[in-house]
Amino acid sequence: MEKQLIFLDVDGTLCTSEGTVSTRTKEAIQKAHANGHRFFICTGRSKAELTDEVLSLPINGIIGAGGGYCEVDGKVVFHKVLEKEGLLDLVSYLKENKVEYYLESNDGLFASTNLKNLLNEMTLRDNPDKGPEALKAITWFTDLLIEDESQIDYDHINKLSFVNQTIPFQNIFDRFSSDFQVIPSTVPAFGEESGEVGVKNIHKQTAIEYVLHYMNENKAHTMAFGDGHNDVEMFAAVRYGIAMENASEQLLAVADEVTTSNNSDGIAIALERHRLI
């Protein structure tokens, strides 16, 4: 097969439910890369949210913040941030309505006052039989959260994610979707009323198209792996889209192929099936 450019979503795709990359998946990516195929992370996470384990993989680029940040071979080639005045209005609105949130920048993740407590409460509620074990499974994320509001540079925020237990998602969408890209959360554990706020008209498809143009490549030899509703645009940007077995109905409907789940080495199995390793 011709050398492929392969775009990998992270949560629910590259990483298991515990937030780690399985040994079989790591080895498959390493072998495929050694065979000349190039890999790009393509995620809703900002770079500060990517673990050392993910960054240690042989990747040629990063698309982060749902498309707002693009890096190729270590060079930043595209970076859009949220407009400050509108962002401050959004933050004020969320505080007034007791909606917890975190701001994503390349310098770190900045949490609202009660976010960590809420995430711990939700984790214990949703996993009553696991207790401390369930809390331990999310510490990789909660340990990243910075609670010192004085450190926030509102001029350089890539994205905002909100964990909402108080008002309908639709209220936030109606109020802010004219200024921002407002989508339901790509993290199911955050709940149906939660969501993500990014730069208007920027998503994974626009980012991939920008990266391909920058690299003087086209979609003829591109593939992508994903699981979420925000990966529909990613699949539209590549020649061949492979959905995980655990993918959303929206993504399964447009996928060219379905592999096993993120907890069952789905990426490795598909790379083997396509003889990339």
C-alpha positions in Angstrom: 0.0 0.0 0.0 1.1 3.6 -0.7 2.5 5.4 2.3 -0.4 6.8 4.4 -1.0 9.9 6.5 -3.0 8.6 9.4 -4.9 10.9 11.8 -5.7 9.6 15.3 -8.3 10.9 17.7 -7.3 10.4 21.3 -10.1 9.9 23.7 -12.1 6.8 23.0 -9.8 5.9 20.1 -6.1 5.9 20.7 -6.5 5.7 24.5 -8.3 3.1 26.5 -11.0 4.0 29.0 -8.2 4.4 31.6 -6.5 7.1 29.5 -3.5 5.0 28.5 -2.3 3.5 25.2 -2.2 -0.3 25.0 1.1 -2.0 24.4 -0.2 -3.6 21.2 -1.4 -0.3 19.9 2.0 1.4 20.7 3.9 -1.4 18.9 1.6 -1.3 15.9 2.1 2.5 15.5 5.8 2.2 15.9 6.0 -0.6 13.2 3.8 1.3 10.8 5.8 4.5 11.3 9.0 2.5 10.7 7.4 1.3 7.4 7.1 4.9 6.3 3.5 5.8 7.3 3.1 9.1 9.1 0.9 9.7 12.1 -0.9 12.8 13.4 -2.7 13.3 16.6 -6.1 14.9 15.8 -7.9 15.6 19.1 -10.2 18.0 20.9 -7.6 18.2 23.6 -5.1 21.1 23.7 -1.4 20.2 23.7 -1.1 20.7 27.4 -3.7 17.9 27.9 -1.7 15.4 25.9 0.1 12.9 28.2 3.8 12.1 27.9 2.8 8.6 26.8 0.9 10.0 23.8 3.6 12.5 22.9 6.3 9.8 23.0 4.7 8.0 20.1 6.3 8.5 16.7 4.0 11.3 15.6 4.7 13.7 12.8 2.2 16.4 13.9 -0.5 17.4 16.3 -3.9 18.9 15.6 -5.3 20.0 18.9 -8.1 22.1 20.4 -10.6 20.5 18.0 -8.6 22.0 15.0 -7.5 25.4 16.5 -3.9 24.3 16.8 -1.7 22.6 14.2 1.9 21.5 14.5 3.9 19.7 11.8 7.3 18.2 12.6 7.5 20.3 15.7 6.7 23.6 14.0 3.5 25.5 14.8 1.8 26.1 11.4 -1.7 27.3 12.5 -3.0 28.6 15.9 -6.3 30.3 16.5 -7.5 31.4 20.0 -10.8 32.5 21.4 -11.7 36.1 21.1 -11.0 37.7 24.5 -14.1 39.9 25.0 -16.5 37.1 24.1 -14.6 34.6 26.2 -14.9 36.8 29.3 -18.6 37.2 28.7 -18.9 33.4 28.4 -16.9 32.8 31.6 -19.1 35.3 33.5 -22.2 33.6 32.2 -21.0 30.2 33.3 -20.1 31.5 36.8 -23.5 33.1 37.1 -25.2 29.8 36.3 -22.9 27.7 38.4 -21.6 25.8 35.4 -18.1 24.4 36.0 -15.5 24.7 33.2 -11.8 24.6 32.3 -9.9 26.9 29.9 -7.5 25.2 27.6 -4.2 26.8 26.5 -0.9 25.5 25.4 0.4 26.6 28.8 -2.0 24.6 30.8 -5.6 23.8 31.8 -7.3 26.3 34.1 -10.2 25.1 36.2 -13.2 26.9 37.7 -13.4 26.9 41.5 -15.5 23.7 42.0 -14.6 21.7 38.9 -12.3 19.1 40.6 -14.9 18.5 43.4 -17.6 18.0 40.8 -15.6 15.6 38.7 -14.8 13.5 41.8 -18.5 13.5 42.8 -19.6 12.5 39.3 -17.0 9.7 39.1 -18.0 8.2 42.4 -21.7 8.5 41.5 -21.2 6.8 38.1 -18.9 4.1 39.5 -20.4 3.2 42.9 -18.7 -0.2 43.1 -15.2 1.1 42.3 -14.7 4.0 44.7 -11.0 5.0 45.1 -10.1 2.9 42.1 -12.4 5.1 39.9 -11.0 8.3 41.3 -7.4 7.1 40.6 -8.4 6.5 37.0 -9.1 10.2 36.4 -6.1 11.6 38.4 -4.0 11.9 35.2 -6.5 14.6 34.2 -7.4 16.2 37.5 -3.7 16.6 38.3 -3.4 18.8 35.2 -6.0 21.3 36.3 -4.6 24.6 37.6 -6.9 26.4 40.1 -5.1 29.7 40.3 -7.1 32.1 38.3 -4.4 34.8 38.4 -2.3 32.6 36.1 -4.8 32.7 33.2 -3.8 34.6 30.1 -7.2 35.3 28.4 -5.5 36.4 25.2 -4.2 32.8 24.6 -7.1 30.4 25.2 -7.6 27.7 22.6 -10.9 26.3 23.9 -13.2 26.1 26.8 -14.9 22.9 28.0 -17.8 23.0 30.4 -19.1 20.3 32.8 -22.7 21.3 33.2 -25.1 20.0 35.8 -27.3 23.1 36.2 -28.8 24.5 32.9 -29.7 23.0 29.5 -26.9 22.8 26.9 -29.3 24.5 24.5 -29.3 27.7 26.6 -25.5 28.0 26.2 -25.6 27.1 22.5 -28.3 29.7 21.8 -26.4 32.4 23.7 -22.9 31.8 22.3 -23.1 29.9 19.0 -23.1 33.0 16.9 -19.6 33.9 18.2 -18.1 30.5 18.9 -18.1 26.9 17.8 -20.3 25.3 20.5 -20.7 21.5 20.4 -21.8 18.8 22.9 -19.0 17.4 25.0 -16.9 14.7 23.4 -16.4 13.2 26.9 -19.5 11.1 27.7 -18.7 11.0 31.4 -19.2 14.8 31.6 -22.9 14.4 30.9 -25.4 15.3 28.1 -25.7 18.9 29.0 -21.9 19.5 28.9 -20.0 20.9 25.9 -17.0 22.4 24.3 -16.5 26.0 23.0 -13.9 26.6 20.2 -13.1 29.1 17.5 -16.0 29.7 15.1 -15.9 27.6 11.9 -12.7 25.8 13.0 -12.9 22.0 13.4 -10.9 18.9 12.6 -11.8 19.0 8.8 -10.5 22.6 8.4 -7.4 21.7 10.3 -6.6 18.5 8.3 -7.1 20.4 5.1 -4.8 23.1 6.2 -2.1 20.6 7.2 -2.4 18.7 3.9 -2.1 22.0 2.0 0.9 23.0 4.1 2.6 19.7 3.4 1.7 19.8 -0.3 -0.3 16.6 0.1 -3.8 15.6 -0.8 -6.3 13.2 0.7 -5.6 10.4 -1.7 -3.4 8.6 0.8 -5.0 9.6 4.1 -6.8 7.6 6.8 -8.3 8.5 10.2 -9.4 6.7 13.3 -12.1 8.2 15.5 -15.1 7.5 17.8 -16.9 10.8 18.5 -19.5 13.1 16.8 -16.7 15.6 16.3 -14.9 13.1 14.1 -17.5 13.2 11.4 -15.7 16.3 10.0 -12.4 14.5 10.3 -13.7 11.6 8.2 -14.8 14.1 5.6 -11.3 15.4 5.3 -9.6 12.0 4.6 -9.9 9.2 2.0 -10.8 6.4 4.4 -12.4 6.7 7.9 -12.2 3.9 10.4 -14.6 4.1 13.4 -14.0 2.3 16.7 -16.6 -0.2 17.7 -17.5 2.2 20.6 -18.1 5.1 18.2 -21.2 7.3 18.2 -24.0 6.6 15.9 -23.3 9.7 13.9 -19.7 8.5 13.1 -20.7 4.9 12.5 -23.1 6.2 9.8 -20.3 7.8 7.8 -17.4 5.3 8.5 -15.8 3.3 5.7 -15.0 0.6 8.2 -15.5 -0.4 11.9 -12.7 -1.9 13.9 -12.8 -3.2 17.5 -13.1 -0.8 20.4 -10.5 1.4 22.0 -10.2 -1.1 24.8 -9.6 -4.0 22.4 -6.7 -2.7 20.3 -8.9 -1.4 17.5 -6.1 0.7 15.9 -3.6 -2.1 15.9 -6.0 -4.6 14.4 -6.9 -2.2 11.6 -3.3 -1.4 10.8 -2.6 -5.1 10.6 -5.7 -5.7 8.4 -4.6 -3.0 6.0 -1.1 -4.5 5.9 0.6 -1.3 7.1 2.7 -3.3 9.5 
